[in-house]
């Protein structure tokens, strides 16, 4: 995911919102309420110690809090973030199904008509460059049915 570092984190106590800008250029608004902030903010910015992978804010009570790069993406339900999280969770579930089955990765590769290294890439939870359809194929080979369930985001 390209939205991993903050460039700016500006606060607005009147509107009770953080204006965030990622180094990728993405701009988001994150309401205080989504982060359970009840006090006024006196300072905010990208966190140097994490290499800008989080931002900090300081309340008028002197309390310093940190927010990781992905939390505002989750709050905003940014499409790229949602896609990445969906791939991660489906891949994790397919790995569990494979471990519970008697089918080896080599046999899986044969049935998919691909290489063992490609199967390893498909089963790698950190690999974001794969198609969901290939994971559905693996689930079918493992004798599982794939069903979508959508629900209204909070």
C-alpha positions in Angstrom: 0.0 0.0 0.0 1.4 3.4 -0.9 -0.4 5.3 1.9 2.0 4.4 4.7 3.6 7.8 5.7 2.1 11.1 6.8 3.3 14.3 5.3 1.0 16.6 7.4 -1.4 16.3 10.3 -3.3 19.5 11.0 -6.0 19.9 13.6 -9.1 22.1 13.7 -10.6 22.4 17.1 -13.6 24.3 15.8 -14.7 21.6 13.4 -13.1 18.9 15.6 -11.3 17.2 12.7 -7.8 16.3 11.7 -6.7 17.2 8.1 -4.3 14.5 7.1 -2.0 14.3 4.1 0.0 11.2 3.2 3.3 11.4 1.4 1.5 9.7 -1.5 -0.7 12.8 -1.8 -3.8 11.3 -0.4 -5.8 13.8 1.8 -8.3 12.6 4.4 -10.4 14.2 7.1 -10.5 12.3 10.4 -13.1 13.5 13.0 -11.9 13.7 16.6 -14.9 11.5 17.6 -13.6 8.6 15.4 -10.4 8.6 17.6 -12.3 9.2 20.9 -10.8 12.7 21.3 -12.9 14.8 23.6 -10.4 17.6 24.6 -9.0 20.4 22.6 -5.8 19.7 20.6 -2.8 21.9 21.0 -0.3 20.2 18.7 -0.2 17.5 16.0 2.1 16.3 13.3 3.8 13.3 11.7 5.7 11.2 14.3 9.5 11.3 13.6 10.3 8.2 15.7 8.2 6.0 13.5 9.5 7.5 10.3 6.1 9.3 9.7 4.2 6.0 9.8 2.0 7.5 12.5 0.9 10.9 13.6 0.7 12.4 17.1 -1.5 14.8 18.8 -1.3 16.6 22.1 -4.4 17.5 24.1 -4.8 20.6 26.2 -4.5 18.2 29.2 -0.9 17.5 28.1 -1.7 13.9 26.9 0.2 12.8 23.8 -1.5 10.2 21.6 -0.3 8.4 18.5 -2.4 7.2 15.5 -0.9 4.6 13.1 -1.1 5.2 9.3 -3.8 2.7 8.7 -6.4 3.8 11.3 -7.6 6.9 9.3 -7.8 4.7 6.2 -10.0 2.3 8.1 -12.2 5.0 9.5 -12.7 6.5 6.0 -13.1 3.1 4.5 -10.6 4.1 1.8 -11.2 1.7 -1.2 -7.5 0.7 -1.6 -7.2 -0.1 2.1 -10.5 -2.1 2.1 -9.2 -4.1 -0.9 -5.9 -4.8 0.8 -7.6 -5.9 4.0 -10.0 -8.1 2.2 -7.2 -9.8 0.3 -5.3 -10.3 3.6 -8.3 -11.9 5.4 -9.3 -14.1 2.4 -5.6 -15.3 2.0 -5.4 -16.1 5.7 -8.6 -18.1 5.6 -7.5 -20.0 2.4 -4.2 -20.9 4.3 -6.2 -22.3 7.2 -8.4 -24.3 4.8 -5.2 -25.7 3.1 -3.6 -26.7 6.4 -6.8 -28.5 7.4 -6.9 -30.4 4.0 -4.9 -33.4 2.8 -3.9 -31.6 -0.4 -0.2 -30.5 -0.7 1.0 -27.3 -2.2 2.5 -29.3 -5.0 -0.8 -31.0 -5.8 -2.6 -27.6 -5.5 -0.1 -26.2 -8.1 -0.8 -29.1 -10.4 -4.6 -28.6 -10.2 -4.2 -24.9 -10.8 -1.9 -25.5 -13.7 0.8 -23.3 -12.2 4.1 -23.5 -10.4 4.8 -24.2 -6.7 6.4 -20.7 -6.4 3.2 -19.1 -7.8 1.1 -21.0 -5.2 3.4 -19.7 -2.5 2.9 -16.1 -3.8 -0.9 -16.6 -3.8 -0.8 -17.9 -0.2 1.5 -15.1 1.0 -0.6 -12.7 3.1 1.8 -9.8 2.4 1.5 -10.1 -1.3 -1.0 -7.5 -2.5 -0.5 -8.2 -6.2 -2.8 -11.1 -6.7 -6.3 -11.7 -7.9 -9.1 -12.6 -5.6 -10.4 -15.0 -8.3 -7.3 -17.2 -7.8 -8.0 -17.5 -4.1 -11.6 -18.5 -4.9 -10.2 -21.2 -7.3 -8.0 -22.5 -4.5 -11.0 -22.6 -2.1 -13.0 -24.5 -4.8 -10.2 -27.1 -5.2 -10.2 -27.5 -1.4 -14.0 -28.1 -1.6 -15.2 -24.9 -0.1 -17.8 -22.6 -1.5 -17.1 -18.8 -1.6 -19.9 -16.5 -0.6 -19.9 -12.7 -0.4 -21.5 -10.9 2.5 -21.8 -7.1 2.4 -22.9 -5.0 5.4 -23.3 -1.3 5.8 -20.0 0.3 7.0 -20.2 2.0 10.4 
